[in-house]
Amino acid sequence: MRFGDGHFRRVIYGLGPYIADYPEQSVLACVVYNWCAKCFAFPGNLDRLNDGLRGREATDTLCEEFDYTMLWEEWGIITGSDLVPFTNDYPRADIHGLLSLDILHQIIKGTFKDHLVTWFEQYLLQEHGKMHAKEILADINRCIAAAPSFAGLCCFTKGHGFSQWTGNNLKAHESLPSSNRGTCPSRHCSMFSRLS
C-alpha cells in the first residue's frame, strides 16, 4: 500500500471491537433474536457459562451438519445463501469475538429513561393517585412543550411522551426533572440533577 510519504509498505488489516446494541448485534452475527451473540446459551438461561462460545468455525460446522429449522431452534443461528456475517471472509476476524456491549448507552438509557423516568411516574401514581398523577404529567408535558426556543435548547412540542428515546432527546430530558421541584420531593430532585 502506498502511504502519504510516497513509500510502499506491507499492511495487514485488522478489525477491533464492534460496539453495537443488542438488536444490531443479533443482525450482525446472524443470531436469532433473544439468543446470545457470543455463546450458545439458550434464551431462557443466558447465565450459563459452559455452553461454548460462538465462532465462525463452529457456526460453519453446524451449518454443514443441520438443517435450517434445527439451526434456528436448537442453536439460534440464522442461515441462508446470502445471510453471513460481514466478517465471514476476513482473515483473523470473527464477528462473535469482535462484538462488544454498548455499555455507555445501556447505563445512561437504563438509568435515566428505564429507571428514573419510570420510577418518577410510579412515584406520582402512588403519591397522588391515578387522576392527579395524569394531571401532573400533563402539566409537565405542557411546560416542556411551551419552552421557548433558545440556542442549544432542544424543544419538545409533544412533551416527554414519545416512544423512541434518541440520544438527543435523552440528554435534553435529563435536566427537566430538576426544574419540576414542586412535583418531586427535594431529595429526589437533587438525585435527578446530579445525573444531568
N, C-alpha and C positions, 0 to 999 in steps of 0.2 A: 504494500500500500504506500502511496506517495504522501508524505507529510508536508506540512506547511513550509518547512525549511528546504524543500526540494529533494530530500533524501528518501529512498525507499527502505521500508522496514517490514519485517515479518510481523504479522499481527494475529493473535489468537483471540477471537471474540468470546465473551462470556456474559451470562446474564446473572444479575444479582437478585435479591428478594423481590418478589412481585407482591405489592401491598394492595389488597382488594377486600371489599366487604364480602359477606358470605354468598349472596346471590351471584356475584361476579365470579367468586372462586369456584362455585359449582359448575358454572358455564365453562370457565377456562379449563377446568380439569375433566370435563365431560363426566361429571358425577351426578347422580340422581339427587334432587333437592332433599334436604334433611340428612343426607349421608355426609360423613366426614370426608373432606377433600384430601386429607393427609394419611388416613389409615382406613382399614376395612371394618371398623366398628359399626354395628347395626345402629340405625337411627334412634331406637329406643334405649340404647345402652352405650352412649358415647364416652363414658368414663373408663371403659375397659382399655387397658394398655397392652394386652397381649394378642391383639387381633392382627398385627402385622401392618407395616407401612405400605402405602400405595407407591407405585413406581412404574415407570414405562415398561420395564421388562415383565413385571408381574401382570400388568394390565394386558400386554400383548399376549402373554401365555394364556391368560384366562379367556381372551377373545378367540384364540385358536381352539380352545377346548370346549367352550359352552356356547349355547345359542343365545339370541338376543333376550329372550324372556328370563332365562336363568341369570344372565349377567345383570339385568335390571333388578330383579327381585332379591337375589342372594348376595350380589357383590356391589350393587349400587353404581354400576358402570353403564353409561350411555354409549352405544356403539352405532356405527353406520359407516358406509363407504366414505362419506365426506365429513364425518364427525371425529376429529382427532385434535388433541391439544396442539396449540400453535408451536409449542417447543418440541414436538414429537421428532422432528428431523434434525434438530440442533445437537451437535456433539456436546456432551457434558452438561446438558440442560434438561432437567426433568421438572415439569410444572408442579408436581406434587411436593417436591423438595423446595421449590422456589417460593411457594405461596407463604405469605406472612399475614398476620392479622392486622387490620386497620385499627389498632388499639386506641389511638388518639380519638378517632371518630367514635368508636364504641364507648369510650369513657365519657366524652363530652355529651354525646347524644343520650347515652344511657343515664348519665347523672342528671342532666338538665331536663330533657324532654320526657324520657320514660319514667324518671323517678320524681323529680321536684314538681314538674307541672302536674303530673297525675296526682301526686301527694297533695298539692295545693287544692286541686279540685275536690279531692276526697275530704280534705280538712273543711272546706266550705260547706260541703254536704252535711258532714257530721255536726259542725258547729252551728250552722244557720238553717238547716233543713233544705229540702229539695227546691222549693219555690224561691226562697230568699237567696240561695246559692246561685240559682239561674239568673236572678236579678243582678247579683254582684258580678257574675261573669259577663253578663250583657253590658253592665256599666263599664267594666274593664275593657271589653271589646270596643265600646263607643269611644272611650278615651284613646285607645290605640289607634282606631280608625280616624279620629279627629285631630291627631297630632299634625301640626303644620309641617310642610316640607322644609327641610333645612339641610345644608350641605353636610354630607356624612351621616345623615339620619335616614334610616330605612322606613318607608311609610307602608303601613298595612291597612289597606282600605277595607278589608273584611275582618279586622281584629285579629285575634290569635287562632281562630277556628279554621285551620287548614289541615288537609290530610298529609301532605308531604312536607316534612321539615328539612329544608335545604340548609347548607352551611350558613348562608347569609341570613336566612330567617332565624336560625338558632342563635347566632351571635347577637342580632338585634333584639331578640326577645329576652336574652339573659339579663338585660338591665331593667326590664319592665317591672318585675315583681317588687323590686326595692322602691319603685315610685308609688306603689299602691299601699302605703303604710297604714291607711285607715282600715283596710280589709284584713290584713295579715298581722298577727301579733309581732311586736318589735323584735323578739329573739329570732323569729323565723325570717323576718325581712333582712336582718343582718346576715343570716345564713345565705340568702339569695344574693345579697350584694357582694359577699366575699367571693362567690363563684364567678361573678361577672368581671 
